[in-house]
Amino acid sequence: MDPANASDNGYRTVFRVPAEHPCLPGHFPGQPLVPGVVLLEQVAEALRAWRHQRMAQVVEAKFMAPLYPGEQADLVLGENAGRIRFEIFRDSTVLARGVIEGSV
């Protein structure tokens, strides 16, 4: 975990899903976009890096705009009232947001 990207109340990271990722040819042929499950995998990895927890449950998730292969996305985790919230965005466009629960 990069200490500059983490605090007790939040964590921020950047990621890209390469065009060679094995999930992309089937999602969707000719016009691939990154599946929501791959975005949630990035959320789970960020939770492990931040809190050393696994993602136990997705309480809610909303996917609002597509992420295309090779695009950079920003991922932010934060805690509010004991709940872990996530937001994924590209520039100023929110791609996904939701609430997860972690477990040791």
C-alpha positions in Angstrom: 0.0 0.0 0.0 1.3 3.4 -0.9 1.0 5.5 2.3 0.5 8.6 0.3 -2.7 7.1 -1.1 -4.2 5.9 2.2 -5.5 7.2 5.5 -7.6 5.8 8.3 -10.7 7.2 6.5 -9.9 6.5 2.9 -7.8 5.0 0.1 -7.2 6.1 -3.5 -5.6 4.2 -6.4 -5.5 4.3 -10.2 -5.9 1.3 -12.5 -6.2 0.2 -16.1 -7.6 -3.0 -17.6 -5.4 -3.9 -20.5 -7.0 -4.7 -23.9 -5.5 -8.2 -23.6 -7.6 -9.1 -20.5 -9.2 -12.5 -21.0 -12.7 -11.3 -20.2 -12.9 -8.7 -22.9 -13.5 -10.7 -26.1 -16.8 -12.0 -24.9 -17.9 -8.6 -23.3 -18.8 -7.5 -26.1 -17.3 -8.8 -29.3 -16.2 -5.9 -31.5 -16.8 -3.2 -28.9 -15.4 -4.5 -25.6 -16.0 -2.9 -22.3 -14.8 -3.8 -18.9 -17.4 -6.0 -17.0 -18.7 -4.8 -13.7 -17.2 -7.9 -12.0 -13.7 -6.8 -13.0 -14.4 -3.4 -11.5 -15.5 -5.1 -8.3 -12.3 -7.1 -8.4 -10.4 -3.8 -8.3 -12.5 -2.7 -5.3 -11.6 -6.0 -3.5 -7.9 -5.5 -4.3 -8.0 -1.9 -3.0 -9.7 -3.1 0.2 -7.0 -5.7 0.7 -4.3 -3.0 0.2 -6.0 -0.5 2.5 -7.5 -2.6 5.4 -5.9 -6.0 4.8 -9.5 -7.4 4.5 -11.3 -9.4 1.9 -14.5 -8.2 0.4 -17.2 -10.2 2.2 -20.2 -8.7 0.6 -21.4 -6.2 -2.0 -24.2 -4.4 -0.2 -25.0 -2.3 -3.2 -23.4 -1.4 -6.5 -24.5 0.9 -9.3 -22.8 0.9 -12.7 -23.4 4.2 -14.4 -21.0 4.5 -17.4 -18.7 2.1 -19.2 -15.0 1.7 -18.8 -13.2 0.8 -22.0 -10.0 -1.3 -22.2 -6.9 0.7 -21.6 -8.6 3.7 -20.0 -7.4 4.9 -16.7 -9.8 4.8 -13.8 -9.6 6.3 -10.3 -10.9 4.2 -7.4 -11.7 5.8 -4.0 -12.6 3.9 -0.9 -13.9 5.7 2.1 -15.6 5.0 5.4 -18.8 6.7 6.5 -20.8 5.7 9.5 -19.0 2.3 9.7 -19.7 1.5 6.0 -17.1 1.2 3.3 -18.1 3.1 0.2 -16.5 3.0 -3.2 -16.5 5.2 -6.2 -14.8 4.6 -9.6 -14.5 7.4 -12.0 -12.7 8.5 -15.2 -11.9 12.2 -15.2 -15.1 13.7 -13.8 -17.4 10.9 -15.0 -18.6 8.5 -12.3 -18.5 4.9 -13.6 -19.6 3.0 -10.6 -20.3 3.5 -6.9 -21.6 1.4 -4.0 -21.1 0.0 -0.6 -19.2 -3.1 0.5 -18.4 -5.0 3.7 -15.0 -6.3 4.5 -13.9 -9.2 6.7 -10.6 -10.4 8.1 
